């Protein structure tokens, strides 16, 4: 293996290791689209708002995606959201 590709590969692995080791500050909530009642998990770390803007926030913020999916399941069972 040539030195440059090996260096690039090593740098890529180092960056991936740093990203995996850094703490994530993600938060999620559910939004409900007005037209069809569909609920979607929205990541609050996304710097934009959902488009189109005909949605409402139907849950509190939770720290993990799995918890947001559990909230979605509960709202589907309660009839607040469609699949």
C-alpha positions as CSV (number, residue, x, y, z in Angstrom):
1,X,0.0,0.0,0.0
2,X,1.3,3.4,-0.9
3,X,2.0,5.9,2.0
4,X,-0.7,8.5,1.0
5,X,-3.7,6.2,0.8
6,X,-2.6,4.6,4.1
7,X,-2.3,8.0,5.7
8,X,-5.8,8.9,4.4
9,X,-7.2,5.7,5.7
10,X,-5.6,6.2,9.1
11,X,-6.9,9.7,9.3
12,X,-10.4,8.5,8.4
13,X,-10.4,5.9,11.1
14,X,-9.1,8.4,13.7
15,X,-12.0,10.9,12.8
16,X,-14.5,8.1,13.0
17,X,-13.2,7.0,16.4
18,X,-13.4,10.6,17.7
19,X,-16.9,11.0,16.5
20,X,-18.0,7.7,18.0
21,X,-16.4,8.7,21.4
22,X,-17.8,12.2,21.6
23,X,-21.1,12.5,23.5
24,X,-24.2,13.1,21.4
25,X,-26.5,16.0,22.4
26,X,-29.3,14.8,20.3
27,X,-32.9,15.4,21.2
28,X,-36.0,14.2,19.4
29,X,-39.7,15.0,19.4
30,X,-42.8,14.0,17.3
31,X,-44.4,16.2,14.8
32,X,-47.9,15.5,13.4
33,X,-48.7,16.6,9.9
34,X,-52.2,18.3,9.6
35,X,-53.2,16.9,6.2
36,X,-52.9,13.2,6.9
37,X,-52.3,12.8,10.7
38,X,-49.0,11.1,10.0
39,X,-46.5,11.5,12.9
40,X,-42.8,11.8,12.3
41,X,-39.8,11.7,14.6
42,X,-37.9,15.0,14.2
43,X,-34.3,15.5,15.2
44,X,-33.9,18.8,17.0
45,X,-30.3,19.1,16.0
46,X,-31.4,19.6,12.3
47,X,-30.9,23.4,11.9
48,X,-34.0,23.9,9.8
49,X,-37.7,23.4,10.4
50,X,-39.8,20.8,8.7
51,X,-41.3,21.8,5.3
52,X,-44.2,22.4,4.6
53,X,-45.1,24.1,7.9
54,X,-48.5,22.5,8.4
55,X,-47.4,20.4,11.4
56,X,-47.7,20.6,15.2
57,X,-45.4,19.3,17.9
58,X,-47.2,16.5,19.7
59,X,-44.6,15.3,22.2
60,X,-42.0,16.5,24.6
61,X,-38.3,16.2,23.8
62,X,-36.7,12.9,24.5
63,X,-33.0,12.1,24.3
64,X,-33.0,9.1,22.0
65,X,-34.5,8.0,18.8
66,X,-35.7,4.8,20.4
67,X,-37.7,6.7,23.0
68,X,-39.2,8.8,20.3
69,X,-40.3,5.7,18.5
70,X,-41.9,4.4,21.7
71,X,-43.8,7.7,22.1
72,X,-44.9,7.4,18.4
73,X,-46.2,3.9,19.0
74,X,-48.2,5.1,22.0
75,X,-49.7,8.0,20.0
76,X,-50.7,5.6,17.2
77,X,-52.4,3.2,19.7
78,X,-54.2,6.2,21.2
79,X,-55.4,7.3,17.8
80,X,-53.6,10.7,17.9
81,X,-51.4,9.7,15.0
82,X,-51.7,7.6,11.9
83,X,-48.9,5.3,10.9
